[in-house]
Amino acid sequence: MILLQSPSRFLLQTLLNRVQNLEKGVELDYQWVEFDDVRYHVQVSMKYPQFLLLSVSLPTPAQEAVFSGGLPFGAIEAIKASYGVLVQILDPPKDGFNLTLKLNLSKLPPDEEYKHALLVKIASVREVVLGAPLRVVLKHLASRTVAPDINRPFALVHRPKESFFLVPQAEKVTVVFPMRFKDSIDTVLATSFLQEFVEARRTAGLNNAPPCLWSPSPPLELRGTAGEALSANAGFVTFVIFPRHVEGKKLDRTVWSLSTFRAYVSYHVKCSEGFMHTRMRRRVESLIQALDRAKPDLEKSKKTVQGRSFKRLSLKEAHTNSNSQRWS
């Protein structure tokens, strides 16, 4: 599976610029929104240039998703484990945000490689926060236990008012994605892509990958879930995660792959749509060229009502005239 970039590029660039000019007193106040409706706000004051306030607004959770204090469960523990003394969690967060972090950039380690890795981790705060419940469940799977106080199936938010579901067991965790698309063309392309995605799992080189299934109707694991949560016009994708998929360093890759699966599918759907548009444009151009070649060389010019004559240009002549006018 191709992994999309985890860190926020703009946030990472902002952090790198601040670290390189930490002694300069500057005032920053940036706000921006990234994919899946995640909103960021960065503030730096002239008086305390070594401190940076980072506020994050998460996607609006669906009714079936469980948030505690505006955050997914396990998010606070995940932030403390990831950032340590570098980050202080402000309570309450700034108005309109789910989380506000106070970063002390003067406490960054001197080693450049380790410093850059830590800044990338901070820029990946979306993954740390939204992936926290999934990480808790998969950590228990690695020890072949079930996380306490988790109702089955358990819903996790990943898009505005959309969720995917976990069904944890001691020997496996079943992950179900209801796939929804607003555009009818995207729905058709996604359905075809997901069916091929499941078929590709059966190749010999992917024997160790998690089992993957697609079905047009909800799987039995979601029995009893609210009807609105099971509305999926592109079907349901099910992954079965076993302890071998979360051993050691595999845990981070599995968490990120599952957290970004919906974005991964959307990326390939849009690429397929763009590829088909390109093929159609090339096909139209080839048909016009064929028509131009079929026309006789000596074509009589036509006249308008005013007596002016005109001649239809071929595709090649039109491009030539357009380029000459551009440089004239």
N, C-alpha and C positions, 0 to 999 in steps of 0.2 A: 504494500500500500504506500503510495506517495504521501508524505507528511507535509501538510501546509505549515508555513512558518508559525512558531509558537509565540514569540514576543511581539508586542506592539512596536512597529518600526519607529513611529513618531515618538513614543515614550522612550524607547531605547536611545534614540538620537538626542533627545532632550537631556537625558541623564548623562550621556557621554559628554555633551557640551558643558554641563554644569561641573562635572568632575575635572575637566581640563581647565576651567576658569573659576575654580572654587574660591580663590582669593579676591576675585572681582565682585564688588557689590552690584548686583543687578536685580531688577524686579520683573518677575515673570507671572503671567496669568493666562494660561492656555486652557481651552476647552475644545474637545472634539469627540466625535462618535465613530466607532468602528463597527465591523460586521457583527450581526446578531444583536444589534441595539445595545452594545456596551459603551457607556459614556465615561470619559475621563476628564479630570480637572487637575491641573498642576499649578501650584503657586509657590513663588519664592519672593521673600522680602529683602529690601536693601539692608535692613538692620541685622538680619541673621541669614547671610548667604549660604551657610553650611547646612541649613535645614530646608527641606523640600516637602511640601504637603501634596499628597497624591490622593484624590478622591475618585471612587469608582461607583458607577451606577450600573447595576446588573439588569438583564432582561426581565420583563414582568413575568413572574412565575405563573404557570397554569394552576388551576384550582386544585389539581391532584398533587402538585409538588409541595414539599414540606420545607418551609423556611423558618429559621429560628433567629429572632432579632434582626430580620432583614437579610440574613445570610444563610446559605446551605449549611447543614449540620457538619461539624468537623472543620469549618473554614478557619476559625480562630486558631485552632491547634495547628493547622497546616501552615498558616502565615508565620506563627512563632517558630515552627520547626524549620521553615525555609529561610527566614531572614534574621532570626536571632536578635541580638542587641542593636542591630542596624535600624530596626523599624519599631516604632511605638504606635499602637492602635488607639486612636482617639475615640472616646465614648462620651457623648453621642457623636456620630459622623456629621459632616456638614449637611445642611438642608438639601434635600433632593438626591442624596447619595446613600448607598448602602454601606459604604466603607470609606474611612479616611485614615490614611497612614502618614505618620510623620517620620521622614527619613533623615537621619544624621549622616550626611555624606562624609564628614570628617572621620568617621569610624570605619571607612572602607579599608580593606587590607592593602598593604603596600605592593604586594605581588601583582603585576599587571594582568597576568593571565587569570588569576583567581578573582581579581577585581572585576574584570570584564564578564566572567561567568556569573558573578553575583548580580551585576547590573542587568544581564540578560534574564536572570531569574526574577528580578523585580519587574522588568518589562513584561514578564509572563504572568502577571498577577491574576489575569482572567483565568488562566489554566489552573493556577494554584487554588483559587476560590471556588470556581464552578466544578473543578475536578476533585475537590476534597471528599465529598460523600462517596464517589466512585473509588477513590483511593482507599478509604476506610474499609469498604466492602471487600475489595480485592486483597488488601493486606490480611484480612481474616481468612480469605480463601487460601492464601499461601500457607497458613497454619492449619488449614482444614477445619475452621470454625466459622460460626455465623455471628456477625456483629449484633450485640444486644439491642433491644428496643427498635428493631427494624421490622415494619409491617411488610408483608409480601402481597402483591408486588410493590416495589418502592419506586416512586417517580422522581426523576432528576430533571431540572430545567436546563435547556440548552439553546432555546430560541424564545422570542417573545410569545408567551402564552402557549408554548409547546414543550412537551416533555418526552423523554424516553424512559424505559422501565427496567428495573433490575429485579430479578428473582433469585435471592441468595440462598445457597445451600452449602452444606459442609464440603461437598466434593466438587461442586461446580456453581457458577453464577451464570444465569441466563439473562442476556441483554436484548431487549426488544425495542426497535425503532419504528414507530408509525411514521410513514413518509408522506408528507403533505406538500403540494405545490399549488400555487394560485393560477399559474398559466396552464392552459390545456396542453400546449405543445410540450412544455417542461414535464408535465405529468406523463405523457406518452414516452418521451425520451428516457425519463427516470425509470419507468417501469421496465423498458427494454434493457437499460443499463444494469439494473439490479438483477434481472434474470440471468444476464450473461455473467455478472459478478459471482453469482452463486455457482454457475456452471464451471467457472474458472477454478473454484476451490477444489474441484475433483481432479485436477491435473496432478501428476506424480510429484512435482516439485513442491507442492503445498500441503503435504501430508501432515505437517506439524502445525499448520495454521488452525485457528479456532473453527469448528464446524459452523457453517453459515446456511441459513434457510430463508426463502422468500415465499410469502403466501399472500393472496389477495384479501384474506379474512384474518381477524385477530387470532393469534395462537391460543392454545388452551391455558397457557400460563397467565394470561390476562383476564381470565374468567372472573367476573365480579367487579371489574373496573368500570367506572362511569362511561356512558355511551359517547359523550363528547370527546373523551380522551382517545377513543378508538376510531375516530373518523380519519381515514387515511385513503386518499384517492390514488396513491401509488403503491399501496400494499404495505406489508410489514416485513422487516428484516430482523432476523433473530441470529445472535451469536451465542455460542456456548463456550464460556471461558473455564478452563481447567487449571489446577494449581501449577502445572508446568508452564503456563503462559504468563505467570506473574512472579516467577522465581528470580530473585536478585535484581539485576538491572532491567529485566524484561517488564517490571511493574510500570516504570515511567513510560515506556513505549506503548504499553497496552492502554494505560489511562489516557494518554494523548490521542491514540488512534480512535478509541471509542468516543472521546469528547468531541472530536472534530469529524466524525463520520458523516454527519449531515452536510457540513461544509465541503467535505471531499466529494460527495455525490453531486452537490450543486455545481461545483467547479467543473466536473466532467460533463454534466448536462449542458452547461453554457459553452464549453469547448466544442461539444458535438454540434450544437446549434450553430455556432460560428463557422465550423468546418462545412456544414451543409450549405450555409449561405454563400460561402466562398465558392463551393463547387457549382452552385446554381448560377452565380454571376459568370463564372468561366464558361459554363455551358451556353448561356445566352450570348456571350461574346463570340463563341465558336459558330453558333447558328447565324449570327449577323454576318460574320466573315464568309460563311458558305453562301449566303444570299448575295453578298457583294460579288463573289466570284462567278455566280450564275448569271449576273447581268451582262448584257452586251457591252463591249468597250465603247462604241459610239452611241451614246445615249443622247437623244434629242432633249434639249433644254425645254422646260415648261415655262409658260408665261402666266403671270397673274392678271387680275382684272385691270390693273393700272398699266399693263404692258411690260412690266419688268420680268426678266427671265431668272429662273433659279434651277439649281441642279442638286439632287440629293447626294450628300457626301458619303463615302464609305467610312467604315469604322477607322481605318488607318488614316484616311485623309482628315477626319475630324480630330484625331489625336495630334496630327502634324500641325494643323491650323491652331489648335488650342495652345500647343507649346510655343509656336512662333509668336502668338499674341501675348503670351505671358512674358517673353523676353524682349519684346519690342518696346 
